[in-house]
């Protein structure tokens, strides 16, 4: 019990005032903040069509594996399922940089993003010609 009391006395106490000056009583230093940034305040809402065209254009310009994976991470980070055009462009980019494993993982990402198996089957059906053209298989088709 005494250890807990000692530990709470050692922790510095920080007080923020209205002018955003931080007074640290433990260290005896005063830190002041110059201003605040609201990173999302100046951005406008991007429509789904603009997002789709932006990522299709991005994947068309990909020329190495790192850019492809970075673009896929950014694309799948949104709270929506990418359009089939984006998936097609990413598959073509994966084929262009000769990265079969990333192409398979694109379908894994789609499977994780959709709400149910029916939507996943619709994506697979729509992307079937591209899959056959590029020779890309899904994880299930590989036997995993």
N, C-alpha and C positions, 0 to 999 in steps of 0.2 A: 504494500500500500504506500509506503514511504517513497519507493522508487517512482511511482506514478506522480506523486506531488513534486518530486525533484525534476522529473522530465517536463512537466507542464510549466515550471518556472524558467527552464532553459529556453524554451521556444520563444522566439522574438514576437512581440506584439506589433501589429501593423495597423495604422489608423489612416484612412483616406479622408481628406477634407474636401470641401467644395471646389477648391481651386486645383484639384488633382495633384496635390503634393503629398507624397508618402513619407510619413514620419516613422522611422524605424527606431524604437526606443532601445532595443537590445544592442544594435551596432553603433548607435549614436550618429547615424548618417541621415541626411535628408535627400530623398530622390524626387525630382520633379519631372513630370511628363509634359512634353511640348504640345501634344494634341492627340486627338483620337481620329482614327480612320474607320469609316464605314465602307468596307470593301464592296458590299452588295448594293449600296444605295444608288450608285450611278449607272447601274446596268439595267437595260430594258429586258423584258421577257422575250425569250427566243421561241418562235413557233416551231412546231414539230417539223414542218417542211424545211425551214431554214436550217435546223439542226441536222436533218437528213442530208440536205445538199452540202452542208459544211463538212460532214464526215465522209461523204462519198468523194468529195474533192480531195480531202486529206488522204484517204486510202489510195486514191489514184496516183498521188505523188510520192507514196512511200517507196524508199529504195533500200532499206535495210531492216533487219529483224527487230532492232531496238525501237525504231519508230513505229513499226507495226504493233508491237506489244504495248507501247506507250499509248498509242491511239486507241487500242482495244480497251485498255484499262480506263482511259478517260471516257470512252463511249459507254461502257457498261456501268460506269459509276453513277450515271443519271438514274432517276427514279422512273424509268420507262424502258420498254423493250425496243431496241433499235429496229428501224424499218428493214424489210428484206433487201432493199437497194443497198443499205449500209453493209449488211451481212455479205451480200454478193461482192461488193467492192473490197471488203476485208479478205474474203476468200481468194479473190484474184490477186490481191497484194501478197498474201501468204504464198501463193503459187509462184509469183514473180520473184520473191526473195528465197524461194525453195525451202519453205518451212512447213512441213507436213503436220508436225505436232501442234503448231499454233492453229492451223486450219481445223484440226479435230477439236481443239479447245474452244474455238468460236462456237461450235454447236453445243458444247457443254455450257458455255455462258448463256446461250439462248435458252437452253433447257432450264437453267436455274432462274432466269428472269421471267419466263412466262408463268401464268397463273395455274395452268393445268396441262395435262398431257395432250389434250385435243388441240390447244394452241400450238404446241410444239410440233405436232403432226402436220398442222397447216403450214408452218414454216418449212418443214422438211419437204412437203409436197410442192410448195412454191419454188424452193431452191433446188429441186431434184435435177433440172437440166444443167445447172451450174455445177452441182456435185459430180454428175456424170462426166461433164466436159473436163473438169479439173482432176477427176480421180480422187476426190476427197471422200473419206468414209466417216461415219459417226462412231462414237465410242461403243455403242451397242453393236454396230455392224462389225467392229473389230473383235467383238467377243468379250468385252469388259463390262 
